[in-house]
């Protein structure tokens, strides 16, 4: 019995040590109990960090897109009256075109290409619309035969040819301008419209893809480079057929998808995302319109391109 008491009895110093250890263990247990709330705070911070990073990436992408859409500076040309079918390489360079542009033009001519009208020069991808606008007033083109015969430069040569063939040569018929549907037409057909070059045709197609489809021909005025004169020239030849508009879900689409829509600004998209994350889903057009008006003008046609 005395031996048992000896083993289970503690001195004053040992009792203090045991109490201290028990107190430390209790503190550790209490600390563990508070870990879940601290973890949730950490998760919330990470979530906010992810949102900030997403907004930053979208801002960088939009800035890069705006920079890529800025019109390239066009060198000032020094044109003089010229026939593009007979102009030499040195003369092209004298007007201010680059070596690459001249090389492409000469390759086109070497492969049998001819310029039958002023617009034929503007349809070359190597000549921008701005450059063509400078060159067009100086283009001088005599009547050019589109057949296998060479140019008929005077009335006497035409008369001689008619007598030799014993028949009347029918005048070359002008290709009719097509009527196009803005929602189905391709860029190749668009360049057949008056005052529409390859660059403008590509811009129209790209705008249609970002938009989700046209509902009104007036929307063409939002295409970069579409001024009043150009729109008036093509208006009789365009229409908008029935098409299922591709709508964007304002409650589920990500930031990148929303900011690429032509009728939504960067600040308006930020407003939509903040609404979804902090106040809940957007329920209808009235709510969305009121929300967007806080950041600027709202295009009324946007209503036809969103869903909830």
BAZALUM-28212 format. One line per 3 residues: their letters; for each residue y, x, z of N, C-alpha, C. Coordinates in Angstrom, 3 decimals. Each point is the difference from the previous one (the first is absolute). Layout:
N
a> Y/X/Z/Y/X/Z/Y/X/Z ~ ...
This chain:
308
xxx> -1.203/0.833/0.000/1.203/-0.833/0.000/1.256/0.870/0.000 ~ -0.043/0.999/0.842/1.133/0.926/0.049/0.182/0.716/-1.321 ~ -1.138/0.279/-0.682/0.106/0.694/-1.307/0.663/-0.901/-1.035
xxx> -0.294/-1.301/0.050/0.628/-0.934/-0.935/1.488/-0.096/0.264 ~ 0.397/-0.082/1.242/1.420/-0.046/0.338/0.716/1.257/-0.487 ~ -0.711/1.109/0.093/0.587/1.256/-0.439/0.322/-0.035/-1.495
xxx> -0.938/-0.604/-0.795/0.210/-0.026/-1.463/1.067/-1.018/-0.414 ~ 0.129/-1.131/0.692/0.931/-1.056/-0.415/1.303/-0.022/0.795 ~ 0.221/0.950/0.802/1.271/0.084/0.708/0.921/0.946/-0.756
xxx> 1.312/-0.324/-0.017/0.969/0.812/-0.756/1.101/0.451/0.933 ~ 0.476/1.118/-0.353/1.144/0.512/0.765/1.264/-0.681/-0.472 ~ 1.099/0.225/0.680/1.266/-0.611/-0.378/0.440/0.442/-1.395
xxx> -0.162/1.254/-0.322/0.390/0.516/-1.320/-0.846/-0.595/-1.117 ~ -1.310/-0.182/0.284/-0.862/-0.586/-1.015/0.374/-1.454/-0.260 ~ 0.338/-0.725/1.077/0.396/-1.400/-0.189/1.272/-0.104/-0.857
xxx> 0.942/0.885/0.217/1.237/0.000/-0.804/-0.307/0.256/-1.471 ~ -0.918/0.947/-0.234/-0.368/0.328/-1.383/-0.663/-1.186/-0.681 ~ -0.893/-0.700/0.719/-0.696/-1.153/-0.578/0.992/-1.120/-0.322
xxx> 0.921/-0.252/0.921/0.995/-1.042/-0.233/0.867/0.338/-1.210 ~ 0.364/1.266/-0.119/0.821/0.429/-1.156/-0.741/-0.225/-1.319 ~ -1.286/0.362/-0.027/-0.803/-0.183/-1.223/-0.111/-1.477/-0.360
xxx> -0.253/-0.849/1.030/-0.097/-1.435/-0.255/1.330/-0.556/-0.539 ~ 1.103/0.505/0.517/1.317/-0.462/-0.487/0.219/0.382/-1.464 ~ -0.450/1.215/-0.356/0.125/0.430/-1.408/-0.860/-0.850/-0.916
xxx> -1.215/-0.306/0.441/-0.885/-0.846/-0.803/0.629/-1.376/-0.210 ~ 0.601/-0.560/1.054/0.649/-1.306/-0.106/1.157/0.027/-0.999 ~ 0.775/1.078/0.059/1.114/0.143/-0.952/-0.497/0.080/-1.442
xxx> -1.092/0.700/-0.217/-0.569/0.093/-1.351/-0.469/-1.361/-0.491 ~ -0.615/-0.776/0.886/-0.470/-1.339/-0.386/1.189/-0.883/-0.383 ~ 1.085/0.062/0.806/1.191/-0.796/-0.320/0.621/0.433/-1.331
xxx> -0.023/1.297/-0.231/0.564/0.495/-1.269/-0.792/-0.514/-1.193 ~ -1.326/-0.052/0.154/-0.850/-0.511/-1.094/0.280/-1.477/-0.275 ~ 0.319/-0.738/1.069/0.275/-1.423/-0.187/1.251/-0.241/-0.860
xxx> 0.934/0.936/0.008/1.237/-0.153/-0.774/-0.095/0.555/-1.424 ~ -1.103/0.617/-0.360/-0.133/0.597/-1.336/0.045/-1.028/-1.130 ~ -0.606/-1.198/0.067/0.041/-0.948/-1.126/1.419/-0.369/-0.426
xxx> 0.900/-0.277/0.982/1.360/-0.387/-0.374/0.720/1.152/-0.688 ~ -0.232/1.229/0.464/0.636/1.148/-0.641/-0.545/0.208/-1.399 ~ -1.274/-0.276/-0.172/-0.597/0.142/-1.335/0.598/-1.012/-0.960
xxx> 0.220/-1.239/0.488/0.568/-1.017/-0.878/1.406/0.381/-0.433 ~ 0.745/0.632/0.956/1.329/0.453/-0.382/-0.070/1.068/-1.068 ~ -0.992/0.874/0.130/-0.177/1.052/-1.009/-0.349/-0.594/-1.348
xxx> -0.890/-1.010/0.007/-0.383/-0.659/-1.252/1.204/-0.649/-0.652 ~ 0.855/-0.623/0.832/1.190/-0.658/-0.554/0.935/1.037/-0.619 ~ 0.121/1.166/0.671/0.861/1.040/-0.543/-0.523/0.496/-1.332
xxx> -1.346/0.173/-0.078/-0.600/0.445/-1.264/0.207/-1.030/-1.088 ~ -0.099/-1.291/0.360/0.204/-1.052/-0.998/1.430/0.043/-0.547 ~ 0.959/0.168/0.949/1.393/0.089/-0.439/0.232/1.228/-0.863
xxx> -0.675/1.097/0.358/0.131/1.225/-0.793/-0.540/-0.208/-1.405 ~ -1.143/-0.691/-0.121/-0.564/-0.292/-1.324/0.968/-0.841/-0.821 ~ 0.642/-0.985/0.627/0.951/-0.848/-0.723/1.193/0.806/-0.490
xxx> 0.496/0.899/0.858/1.134/0.834/-0.396/-0.366/0.924/-1.158 ~ -1.221/0.554/0.070/-0.447/0.876/-1.097/-0.130/-0.772/-1.298 ~ -0.509/-1.242/0.084/-0.139/-0.826/-1.211/1.363/-0.302/-0.608
xxx> 0.979/-0.327/0.850/1.350/-0.266/-0.503/0.609/1.253/-0.621 ~ -0.263/1.151/0.604/0.534/1.255/-0.523/-0.595/0.319/-1.365 ~ -1.319/-0.192/-0.124/-0.664/0.258/-1.291/0.546/-0.934/-1.075
xxx> 0.192/-1.257/0.353/0.533/-0.958/-0.976/1.408/0.376/-0.424 ~ 0.800/0.479/0.944/1.373/0.401/-0.330/0.006/1.181/-0.957 ~ -0.912/0.961/0.256/-0.083/1.173/-0.886/-0.442/-0.416/-1.394
xxx> -0.998/-0.907/-0.075/-0.488/-0.457/-1.301/1.085/-0.737/-0.765 ~ 0.779/-0.836/0.717/1.080/-0.725/-0.678/1.064/0.960/-0.501 ~ 0.319/1.025/0.801/0.996/0.976/-0.431/-0.464/0.754/-1.229
xxx> -1.308/0.368/-0.020/-0.537/0.688/-1.163/0.026/-0.892/-1.224 ~ -0.311/-1.280/0.199/0.020/-0.934/-1.122/1.403/-0.171/-0.550 ~ 0.994/-0.116/0.891/1.383/-0.146/-0.445/0.465/1.230/-0.754
xxx> -0.437/1.181/0.472/0.372/1.222/-0.699/-0.629/0.071/-1.377 ~ -1.275/-0.454/-0.110/-0.672/0.031/-1.295/0.590/-1.006/-0.968 ~ 0.609/-1.093/0.553/0.571/-1.024/-0.868/1.437/0.306/-0.400
xxx> 0.586/1.051/0.575/1.359/0.351/-0.384/0.015/0.468/-1.444 ~ 0.944/-0.485/-0.792/0.021/0.401/-1.396/0.225/1.495/-0.147 ~ -0.770/0.602/-0.865/0.154/1.411/-0.253/1.308/0.245/-0.735
xxx> 0.624/1.124/0.330/1.241/0.334/-0.655/-0.263/0.308/-1.466 ~ 0.804/-0.598/-0.853/-0.168/0.178/-1.435/1.044/0.991/-0.484 ~ -0.463/1.028/-0.696/0.918/0.996/-0.521/0.917/-0.642/-1.046
xxx> 1.253/0.393/0.023/0.942/-0.547/-0.973/-0.309/0.574/-1.368 ~ -0.208/-0.874/-0.968/-0.319/0.426/-1.353/1.282/0.132/-0.818 ~ -0.121/0.685/-1.117/1.131/0.195/-0.910/-0.423/-0.422/-1.402
xxx> -0.199/-1.318/-0.187/-0.549/-0.466/-1.281/1.019/0.035/-1.131 ~ -0.498/0.065/-1.199/0.776/-0.098/-1.223/-0.814/-0.856/-0.959 ~ 0.600/-0.551/-1.042/-0.767/-0.846/-0.924/-1.237/0.741/-0.528
xxx> -1.172/-0.630/0.126/-1.233/0.694/-0.397/-1.061/-0.998/-0.445 ~ -0.896/0.501/-0.825/-1.187/-0.736/-0.434/-1.193/0.618/0.718 ~ -0.646/-0.701/0.923/-1.095/0.601/0.770/-1.194/0.416/-0.855
xxx> -0.095/-0.529/-1.218/-1.113/0.383/-0.867/0.196/1.364/-0.650 ~ 1.253/0.457/-0.075/0.276/1.263/-0.694/0.607/1.058/0.909 ~ 0.318/-0.355/1.232/0.650/0.937/0.905/-0.930/1.165/0.336
xxx> 0.536/1.221/-0.019/-0.810/1.182/0.310/-0.087/0.214/1.505 ~ -0.894/0.869/0.375/-0.192/0.292/1.420/1.273/0.570/0.618 ~ 0.674/0.883/-0.719/1.233/0.602/0.522/1.090/-1.052/0.191
xxx> 0.071/-0.965/-0.918/1.031/-1.035/0.100/-0.262/-0.933/1.180 ~ -1.291/-0.290/0.283/-0.323/-0.795/1.186/0.491/0.714/1.261 ~ -0.246/1.313/0.031/0.419/0.779/1.165/1.517/0.040/0.133
xxx> 0.706/0.031/-1.127/1.456/0.016/0.037/0.566/-1.272/0.642 ~ -0.722/-1.122/-0.125/0.482/-1.253/0.587/-0.210/-0.049/1.507 ~ -0.753/0.978/0.534/-0.163/0.062/1.449/-1.371/-0.393/0.512
xxx> -0.953/-0.298/-0.888/-1.357/-0.326/0.451/-0.703/1.253/0.485 ~ -0.968/-0.166/0.884/-0.737/1.136/0.540/-1.064/0.471/-0.978 ~ -0.514/1.199/0.249/-1.057/0.542/-0.861/-1.219/-0.913/-0.013
xxx> -0.347/-0.549/1.165/-1.170/-0.872/0.073/0.208/-1.254/-0.829 ~ 1.183/-0.603/0.098/0.285/-1.208/-0.773/-0.057/0.281/-1.499 ~ 0.614/1.098/-0.418/-0.001/0.346/-1.421/-1.419/0.271/-0.492
xxx> -0.784/0.672/0.824/-1.378/0.302/-0.388/-0.812/-1.285/-0.187 ~ 0.202/-0.976/0.879/-0.722/-1.268/-0.132/0.428/-0.766/-1.252 ~ 1.302/0.030/-0.294/0.487/-0.683/-1.208/-0.575/0.643/-1.255
xxx> 0.013/1.333/-0.048/-0.503/0.699/-1.182/-1.511/-0.216/-0.153 ~ -0.735/-0.071/1.107/-1.438/-0.287/-0.072/-0.245/-1.403/-0.555 ~ 0.852/-0.949/0.423/-0.111/-1.370/-0.504/0.204/-0.035/-1.509
xxx> 1.010/0.729/-0.495/0.271/0.031/-1.435/-1.092/0.752/-0.760 ~ -0.537/1.058/0.610/-1.039/0.786/-0.665/-1.278/-0.812/-0.209 ~ -0.225/-0.982/0.858/-1.194/-0.841/-0.129/0.232/-1.210/-0.905
xxx> 1.119/-0.004/-0.719/0.267/-1.085/-0.944/0.899/-1.089/0.534 ~ 0.543/0.186/1.181/0.854/-1.021/0.573/1.354/-0.050/-0.681 ~ 0.521/-1.208/-0.187/1.313/-0.200/-0.613/0.824/-0.967/0.842
xxx> 1.291/0.099/-0.161/0.924/-0.886/0.700/0.545/-0.997/-1.025 ~ -0.442/-1.253/0.119/0.421/-1.034/-0.944/1.220/-0.764/0.496 ~ 0.232/0.059/1.288/1.176/-0.662/0.582/0.476/0.825/1.183
xxx> 1.191/-0.305/0.474/0.544/0.737/1.140/-0.886/-0.142/1.235 ~ -0.554/-1.192/0.169/-0.820/-0.252/1.193/-1.262/0.840/0.028 ~ -0.454/0.461/-1.162/-1.207/0.831/-0.031/0.204/1.292/0.780
xxx> 1.201/0.550/-0.027/0.276/1.211/0.780/-0.021/-0.311/1.492 ~ 0.529/-1.163/0.360/0.027/-0.374/1.410/-1.366/-0.283/0.582 ~ -0.995/-0.270/-0.863/-1.343/-0.299/0.488/-0.808/1.251/0.333
xxx> 0.527/1.166/-0.349/-0.681/1.237/0.376/0.150/0.227/1.496 ~ -1.088/0.326/0.674/0.051/0.181/1.448/0.834/1.221/0.394 ~ 0.156/0.923/-0.908/0.757/1.212/0.322/1.496/-0.241/0.054
xxx> 0.468/-1.137/-0.558/1.422/-0.354/0.020/0.205/-1.122/1.003 ~ 0.822/0.257/1.015/0.255/-1.034/1.002/0.955/-1.047/-0.568 ~ 0.071/-1.140/0.673/0.883/-1.073/-0.460/1.462/0.429/0.046
xxx> 0.360/0.784/1.024/1.379/0.454/0.112/0.347/0.953/-1.140 ~ -0.950/0.867/-0.338/0.244/0.930/-1.112/0.063/-0.745/-1.335 ~ -0.878/-0.990/-0.160/0.022/-0.765/-1.246/1.320/-0.745/-0.163
xxx> 0.556/-0.475/1.112/1.279/-0.703/-0.071/1.105/0.924/-0.522 ~ -0.098/1.289/0.320/0.990/0.951/-0.502/-0.223/0.331/-1.477 ~ -1.268/0.020/-0.426/-0.326/0.419/-1.359/0.119/-1.134/-1.024
xxx> -0.271/-1.245/0.428/-0.121/-1.113/-0.944/1.207/-0.169/-0.925 ~ 1.248/0.083/0.495/1.130/-0.225/-0.917/0.105/1.035/-1.118 ~ -0.683/1.147/0.142/0.138/1.083/-0.973/-1.181/0.063/-0.975
xxx> -0.987/-0.889/0.181/-1.172/0.033/-0.871/0.357/-0.608/-1.353 ~ -0.288/0.730/-1.059/0.250/-0.471/-1.360/-1.345/0.003/-0.733 ~ -0.468/-1.198/-0.353/-1.305/-0.126/-0.647/0.146/-0.696/-1.347
xxx> -0.283/0.710/-1.104/-0.067/-0.688/-1.293/-1.251/-0.863/-0.053 ~ -0.103/-0.860/-0.987/-1.183/-0.860/-0.130/-1.238/0.860/-0.176 ~ -1.011/-0.272/0.820/-1.228/0.783/-0.024/-1.157/-0.898/-0.373
xxx> -0.807/0.421/-0.958/-1.172/-0.769/-0.409/-1.122/0.210/0.993 ~ -0.686/-1.054/0.416/-1.115/0.111/0.942/-1.335/0.170/-0.706 ~ -0.016/0.022/-1.304/-1.252/0.173/-0.727/-0.317/1.465/-0.168
xxx> -0.862/0.312/-0.976/-0.403/1.373/-0.235/1.050/0.752/-0.802 ~ 0.921/-0.755/-0.697/1.045/0.658/-0.764/1.017/0.610/0.939 ~ 0.800/0.937/-0.481/1.039/0.650/0.790/1.235/-0.874/0.032
xxx> 1.067/0.481/0.645/1.211/-0.789/0.170/0.591/-0.376/-1.356 ~ 0.519/-1.243/-0.092/0.731/-0.446/-1.192/1.464/0.074/0.350 ~ 0.645/1.039/-0.414/1.337/0.293/0.477/1.111/-0.671/-0.770
xxx> -0.252/-0.594/-1.175/1.069/-0.622/-0.764/-0.516/-1.179/-0.786 ~ 0.918/-0.856/-0.471/-0.386/-1.171/-0.762/-0.643/0.383/-1.327 ~ 0.430/1.101/-0.583/-0.561/0.408/-1.284/-1.464/0.367/0.114
xxx> -0.368/0.691/1.071/-1.402/0.374/0.181/-0.858/-1.232/0.235 ~ 0.540/-1.007/0.732/-0.742/-1.241/0.208/-0.199/-0.717/-1.321 ~ 1.040/-0.059/-0.832/-0.101/-0.656/-1.302/-1.030/0.687/-0.889
xxx> -0.006/1.336/-0.003/-0.966/0.746/-0.801/-1.424/-0.300/0.446 ~ -0.200/-0.069/1.301/-1.333/-0.278/0.529/-0.465/-1.387/-0.389 ~ 0.905/-0.981/0.030/-0.363/-1.362/-0.387/-0.401/-0.056/-1.475
xxx> 0.744/0.688/-0.864/-0.319/-0.016/-1.417/-1.350/0.658/-0.266 ~ -0.288/1.073/0.716/-1.264/0.691/-0.212/-1.174/-0.866/0.432 ~ 0.157/-0.757/1.066/-1.099/-0.831/0.495/-0.051/-1.348/-0.690
xxx> 1.130/-0.400/-0.649/0.021/-1.284/-0.703/-0.034/-1.182/0.931 ~ 0.411/0.191/1.223/0.000/-1.101/0.965/1.123/0.207/0.980 ~ 0.249/-1.029/0.784/1.066/0.066/0.986/-0.558/0.461/1.336
xxx> 0.687/0.947/0.603/-0.425/0.496/1.310/0.548/-0.929/1.072 ~ -0.868/-0.543/0.800/0.424/-0.917/1.062/0.659/0.786/1.112 ~ 1.073/-0.494/0.528/0.658/0.715/1.094/-0.896/0.034/1.237
xxx> 0.172/1.034/0.787/-0.796/0.147/1.216/0.373/-1.099/0.990 ~ -1.003/-0.714/0.467/0.248/-1.081/0.945/0.192/0.568/1.406 ~ 0.997/-0.521/0.675/0.260/0.429/1.365/-1.001/-0.640/0.946
xxx> -0.562/0.820/0.869/-1.016/-0.500/0.928/0.625/-1.002/0.957 ~ -0.582/-1.189/0.135/0.591/-1.009/0.890/-0.080/0.429/1.465 ~ 0.979/-0.430/0.768/0.017/0.308/1.435/-0.923/-0.975/0.720
xxx> -0.940/0.484/0.800/-0.946/-0.896/0.659/0.623/-0.759/1.167 ~ -0.585/-1.140/0.318/0.341/-0.742/1.212/-1.024/0.395/1.062 ~ 0.460/0.477/1.145/-0.907/0.566/0.996/0.056/-0.775/1.304
xxx> -1.118/0.038/0.707/-0.090/-0.565/1.347/0.143/1.156/0.988 ~ 0.989/-0.050/0.860/0.285/1.110/0.907/-1.155/0.314/0.938 ~ -0.869/-0.956/0.257/-1.088/0.219/0.947/-1.261/0.559/-0.649
xxx> -0.047/0.060/-1.316/-1.203/0.501/-0.672/0.291/1.095/-1.013 ~ 1.248/0.183/-0.401/0.336/0.956/-1.046/-0.231/1.432/0.486 ~ -0.361/0.892/-0.931/-0.155/1.410/0.339/1.205/0.779/-0.503
xxx> 0.083/1.273/0.384/1.163/0.811/-0.348/0.078/0.262/-1.500 ~ -1.148/0.049/-0.679/0.003/0.244/-1.446/0.702/-1.126/-0.741 ~ -0.225/-1.231/0.427/0.641/-1.149/-0.648/1.460/-0.113/0.407
xxx> 0.323/0.381/1.224/1.384/-0.106/0.469/0.959/0.847/-0.831 ~ -0.457/1.162/-0.490/0.901/0.862/-0.767/0.354/-0.606/-1.351 ~ -0.689/-1.071/-0.409/0.344/-0.674/-1.249/1.191/-0.941/0.168
xxx> 0.413/-0.234/1.235/1.175/-0.834/0.248/1.268/0.817/-0.239 ~ 1.098/-0.645/-0.373/1.245/0.741/-0.247/0.521/0.675/1.259 ~ 0.426/1.241/-0.171/0.615/0.809/1.054/-0.946/0.333/1.151
xxx> -1.290/-0.101/-0.216/-0.979/0.369/1.030/-0.748/1.236/-0.466 ~ 0.235/1.099/0.701/-0.696/1.237/-0.299/-1.194/0.197/0.918 ~ -0.747/1.102/-0.171/-1.199/0.248/0.821/0.292/0.048/1.489
xxx> 1.133/0.605/0.384/0.300/0.124/1.424/0.268/-1.368/0.634 ~ 0.787/-0.812/-0.678/0.281/-1.335/0.538/-1.256/-0.849/0.046 ~ -0.859/0.128/-1.008/-1.249/-0.763/-0.026/-0.876/0.348/1.200
xxx> -0.102/1.279/0.307/-0.801/0.429/1.160/0.617/-0.516/1.294 ~ 1.322/0.022/0.091/0.666/-0.495/1.214/-0.258/-1.495/0.205 ~ -0.028/-0.761/-1.086/-0.269/-1.443/0.108/-1.408/-0.237/0.530
xxx> -0.979/0.744/-0.534/-1.392/-0.159/0.453/-0.127/0.408/1.469 ~ 0.615/1.112/0.389/-0.072/0.457/1.394/0.652/-1.013/0.941 ~ 1.125/-0.569/-0.410/0.678/-1.009/0.828/-0.881/-1.235/0.156
xxx> -0.677/-0.411/-1.080/-0.884/-1.165/0.061/-1.145/0.227/0.991 ~ -0.547/1.229/0.024/-1.094/0.299/0.921/0.468/-0.033/1.451 ~ 1.172/0.568/0.282/0.530/-0.022/1.372/0.355/-1.419/0.428
xxx> 0.497/-0.775/-0.952/0.450/-1.358/0.302/-1.165/-0.946/0.272 ~ -1.062/0.138/-0.792/-1.128/-0.926/0.105/-0.014/-1.025/-1.111 ~ 0.910/0.163/-0.984/0.083/-0.955/-1.106/1.389/-0.613/-0.086
xxx> 0.411/-0.377/-1.219/1.316/-0.611/-0.203/-0.086/-1.525/0.143 ~ 1.037/-0.576/0.585/0.124/-1.455/0.042/1.216/-0.473/-0.784 ~ 0.878/0.934/-0.364/1.208/-0.339/-0.743/0.410/1.225/-0.819
xxx> 0.387/-0.219/-1.260/0.409/1.116/-0.851/1.242/0.711/0.533 ~ 0.810/-0.691/0.813/1.189/0.614/0.569/-0.347/1.179/0.913 ~ -1.243/0.037/0.481/-0.415/1.109/0.861/0.034/1.335/-0.734
xxx> -0.009/-0.034/-1.321/0.093/1.242/-0.770/1.295/0.745/0.296 ~ 1.016/-0.700/0.435/1.283/0.652/0.296/-0.138/0.986/1.155 ~ -1.059/-0.140/0.810/-0.224/0.918/1.109/-0.691/1.287/-0.424
xxx> -0.441/0.067/-1.249/-0.660/1.209/-0.504/1.053/1.071/-0.235 ~ -0.294/1.199/0.418/0.936/1.108/-0.160/0.328/0.222/-1.474 ~ 1.284/0.056/-0.332/0.427/0.238/-1.371/0.197/-1.256/-0.827
xxx> -0.282/-1.183/0.571/0.139/-1.261/-0.739/1.423/-0.536/0.190 ~ 0.887/0.330/-0.946/1.371/-0.495/0.087/0.122/-1.348/-0.713 ~ 1.186/-0.586/0.033/0.205/-1.332/-0.576/-0.245/-0.017/-1.509
xxx> 0.443/1.046/-0.696/-0.161/0.034/-1.456/-1.466/0.058/-0.395 ~ -0.763/0.819/0.697/-1.427/0.126/-0.316/-0.751/-1.286/0.322 ~ 0.355/-0.624/1.141/-0.664/-1.249/0.366/0.307/-1.099/-1.012
xxx> 1.253/-0.071/-0.459/0.384/-1.015/-0.984/-0.746/0.209/-1.318 ~ -0.260/1.258/-0.353/-0.680/0.285/-1.262/-1.459/-0.437/0.014 ~ -0.667/0.098/1.141/-1.437/-0.317/0.047/-0.282/-1.404/0.523
xxx> 0.997/-0.654/0.583/-0.236/-1.313/0.617/-0.658/-1.009/-0.942 ~ 0.380/-0.073/-1.287/-0.656/-0.989/-0.879/-1.484/0.270/-0.251 ~ -0.456/1.203/0.334/-1.366/0.379/-0.351/-0.919/0.102/1.219
xxx> 0.459/-0.444/1.160/-0.824/0.101/1.204/-0.158/-1.370/0.648 ~ -1.119/-0.193/0.645/-0.214/-1.192/0.815/-0.923/0.351/1.150 ~ -0.112/-0.910/0.941/-0.857/0.208/1.170/-1.062/-1.077/0.004
xxx> -1.239/0.401/-0.262/-1.096/-0.952/-0.011/-0.507/-0.312/1.394 ~ -0.900/-0.930/0.075/-0.588/-0.380/1.286/-0.939/1.112/0.460 ~ 0.224/0.495/1.182/-0.826/1.084/0.533/-0.085/-0.151/1.519
xxx> -1.103/0.428/0.562/-0.174/-0.045/1.452/0.701/1.213/0.612 ~ 1.077/-0.250/0.701/0.783/1.074/0.591/-0.807/0.701/1.091 ~ 0.042/1.313/0.010/-0.671/0.774/1.039/0.912/0.061/1.227
xxx> -0.387/-0.711/1.056/0.839/-0.113/1.186/-0.402/1.040/1.046 ~ 0.975/0.341/0.857/-0.239/0.967/1.063/0.015/-0.733/1.341 ~ -0.974/0.305/0.842/-0.128/-0.640/1.316/0.897/0.744/0.994
xxx> 1.077/-0.642/0.424/0.972/0.672/0.868/-0.548/0.251/1.404 ~ -1.065/-0.683/0.378/-0.568/0.194/1.334/-1.127/1.023/0.034 ~ -0.522/0.380/-1.162/-1.147/0.907/-0.024/0.200/1.230/-0.877
xxx> 0.913/-0.047/-0.936/0.229/1.151/-0.872/0.582/1.160/0.805 ~ -0.390/1.229/-0.348/0.519/1.154/0.720/1.423/0.331/-0.460 ~ 0.613/0.933/0.696/1.403/0.343/-0.255/0.184/0.484/-1.434
xxx> -0.909/0.838/-0.480/0.126/0.576/-1.340/-0.034/-1.076/-1.075 ~ -0.873/-0.982/0.162/-0.096/-1.081/-0.983/1.268/-0.829/-0.021 ~ 0.537/-0.309/1.165/1.198/-0.833/0.073/1.229/0.701/-0.574
xxx> 0.151/1.283/0.312/1.218/0.699/-0.404/0.039/0.267/-1.499 ~ -1.142/-0.103/-0.687/-0.031/0.203/-1.446/0.412/-1.255/-0.771 ~ 0.125/-1.128/0.690/0.404/-1.207/-0.722/1.483/0.084/-0.353
xxx> 0.380/-0.323/-1.249/1.394/0.155/-0.434/1.002/-0.838/0.785 ~ -0.436/-1.082/0.620/0.924/-0.893/0.678/0.065/0.236/1.508 ~ -0.601/1.082/0.486/0.045/0.324/1.422/0.570/1.402/0.178
xxx> 1.001/0.137/0.868/0.565/1.308/0.297/-0.783/0.652/1.144 ~ 0.257/1.277/0.208/-0.674/0.734/1.072/0.314/-0.610/1.359 ~ 1.260/-0.320/0.240/0.390/-0.568/1.294/-0.606/-1.385/0.194
xxx> -0.110/-0.777/-1.054/-0.596/-1.331/0.119/-1.489/0.095/0.330 ~ -0.680/0.974/-0.570/-1.423/0.187/0.315/-0.172/0.425/1.454 ~ 0.876/0.863/0.494/-0.053/0.376/1.412/0.156/-1.227/0.885
xxx> 0.885/-0.908/-0.391/0.207/-1.221/0.767/-1.264/-0.857/0.014 ~ -0.706/-0.077/-1.141/-1.239/-0.783/-0.080/-1.068/0.596/0.912 ~ -0.160/1.321/-0.059/-1.030/0.670/0.804/0.289/-0.156/1.491
xxx> 1.259/0.158/0.393/0.354/-0.169/1.419/-0.249/-1.431/0.464 ~ 0.283/-0.962/-0.863/-0.256/-1.406/0.340/-1.481/-0.223/0.261 ~ -0.839/0.542/-0.888/-1.448/-0.198/0.152/-0.532/0.635/1.278
xxx> 0.471/1.193/0.335/-0.561/0.738/1.123/0.508/-0.498/1.356 ~ 1.246/-0.495/0.035/0.597/-0.323/1.295/0.132/-1.501/0.266 ~ 0.129/-0.808/-1.064/0.267/-1.423/0.212/-1.045/-0.921/-0.619
xxx> -0.885/0.539/-0.807/-1.038/-0.850/-0.570/0.157/-0.197/-1.494 ~ -0.908/-0.767/-0.572/-0.069/-0.208/-1.437/1.210/-0.769/-0.527 ~ 0.331/0.263/-1.264/1.037/-0.758/-0.703/-0.650/-1.243/-0.594
xxx> 0.545/-1.172/0.274/-0.697/-1.246/-0.316/0.418/-0.638/-1.326 ~ 1.247/0.179/-0.416/0.460/-0.696/-1.200/1.186/0.737/-0.618 ~ 0.446/-0.509/-1.168/1.091/0.633/-0.726/1.320/-0.053/0.772
xxx> 0.265/-1.118/0.672/1.251/-0.119/0.743/0.111/1.104/1.060 ~ -1.102/0.259/0.692/0.005/1.040/1.021/0.177/1.375/-0.626 ~ -0.704/0.240/-1.118/0.100/1.287/-0.675/1.407/0.232/-0.561
xxx> 0.566/-1.029/-0.612/1.340/0.139/-0.582/1.033/0.319/1.074 ~ -0.086/-0.700/1.127/0.942/0.253/1.093/-0.161/1.422/0.536 ~ -1.228/0.466/0.056/-0.282/1.351/0.487/0.584/1.053/-0.934
xxx> -0.179/-0.189/-1.310/0.445/0.990/-0.979/1.518/0.011/-0.160 ~ 0.640/-1.152/0.205/1.453/-0.065/-0.156/0.719/0.883/1.009 ~ -0.683/0.346/1.087/0.614/0.873/0.994/0.168/1.422/-0.535
xxx> -0.724/0.332/-1.079/0.059/1.348/-0.565/0.600/0.036/-1.396 ~ 0.517/-1.116/-0.494/0.623/0.018/-1.319/-0.313/-1.246/-0.802 ~ 0.379/0.046/-1.265/-0.173/-1.146/-0.884/-1.477/-0.246/-0.293
xxx> -0.379/-1.264/-0.126/-1.384/-0.386/-0.275/-0.063/-0.636/-1.382 ~ -0.867/0.533/-0.855/-0.186/-0.579/-1.331/-0.774/-1.308/0.137 ~ 0.539/-1.119/-0.463/-0.692/-1.289/0.176/-1.352/-0.060/-0.706
xxx> -0.189/0.823/-1.041/-1.283/0.004/-0.704/-1.113/0.605/0.841 ~ 0.364/0.727/1.067/-1.012/0.616/0.855/-0.951/-1.041/0.571 ~ 0.490/-1.222/0.210/-0.832/-1.060/0.578/-1.279/-0.218/-0.812
xxx> 0.065/0.215/-1.305/-1.154/-0.235/-0.866/-0.984/1.163/0.017 ~ 0.345/1.097/0.689/-0.850/1.193/-0.019/-0.611/0.326/1.357 ~ 0.184/-0.878/1.004/-0.534/0.279/1.334/-0.919/-1.136/0.443
xx> -0.912/0.358/0.869/-0.873/-0.987/0.646/-0.152/0.393/1.479 ~ -0.567/-0.931/0.793/-0.007/0.186/1.448/-1.432/-0.159/0.542
